[in-house]
Amino acid sequence: MSGGHHGRVGVLGAGAWGTALAQMLASDGREVLIWARERELVDEINSARSNSIYLPTATLANTIHATGDLVDMAKLDALLVVTPAQHMGSVLAAMPAHPHDLVLCSKGIEAGSGRLMNHVAKDVATGSAIAVLSGPTFAHEVAAGLPTAVTLACDGGEKQWNRISAIIARPTFRPYYSDDVIGAEIGGSVKNVLAIACGVVDGLGLGQNARAALIARGYAEMLRFGEALGARAETLAGLCGLGDLVLTCSSTSSRNFSLGKALGEGNSADTLMADRRTVAEGAHTAPVLVELAEQRGVAMPIVEAVHSLLTGGAPREVVSDLLSRPLRAEQGPAG
């Protein structure tokens, strides 16, 4: 196997991001195994070199092979775990064994339990070393070989970082080291919800000044929440926090932004949420984030506003409430 000295790598989950990561990994000619839940998707990837549902823009490398069998994935040295956040626990639990290294690439918080993805993985894959990969990464750009940089957070020290960075680094895909796994996760989870808010502002036609203000105030919420959970501010100021926030809060390439835009344009939340296949991760994260923030006494008015919109609130009223909050000092412990 080409590139075998780096360890055999697989991707768990064949959505847009999983498929893009497989394409990125295969860009230097190494073999990559990708697991897809749907039988027809496994067949399409293997026979047509395409994923027409999730990543129609890409023609997949010949060294990417798809499987529907978790037994195949358990035999690899390292796995990028890119299942939807709400299903990560069940997919990992269904595996007969777990590779030495798991790199979590899904951004979200488990509804019901309130667990971050690294806690979910540590509870299920007790023998694996867990890392988190997060940053400004639109799938279609990564699949096309356009350059990006990501945070690769490892709390297992230099050996773990050296192993994993050697497996995933490519000329156009640069990992930066962090040991703040919680910070890397919080950045990715919170920004999905904030991107919905920015989409709403766009859908209502409120302009770019309002969106920039919302990004700045949303970033303050991300910092407050992160601090309450033990994340470091400099992690959230990096690629996995601010970097990702800026990307997804200003582009219809973001599913979260697109969902918000559709809400702002007057579409009903129920209708938008009914399409389970492409529902934005931020929609699942918002209610659990509101709950965690309340438990810890963290003011997150923008996140609360998104939650209210997703449960049927009228966009114009919710946003005007947000914009007419009492005047006070910009920096401070409150919201």
Secondary structure, 3 states (H helix, E strand, C coil): CCCHHHCCEEEECCCHHHHHHHHHHHHHCCCEEEECCCHHHHHHHHHHCCECCCECCCCCCCCEEEECCHHHHHCCCEEEECCCHHHHHHHHHHCCCCCCEEEECCCCECCCCCCEHHHHHHHHCCCCEEEEEECCCCHHHHHCCCCEEEEEEECCHHHHHHHHHHHHCECCEEEEEECCHHHHHHHHHHHHHHHHHHHHHHHCCCCHHHHHHHHHHHHHHHHHHHHHHCCCHHHHCCHHHHHHHHHHCCCCCCHHHHHHHHHHCCCCHHHHHHCHHHCCHHHHHHHHHHHHHHHHCCCCHHHHHHHHHHCCCCHHHHHHHHHCCCCCCCCCCCC
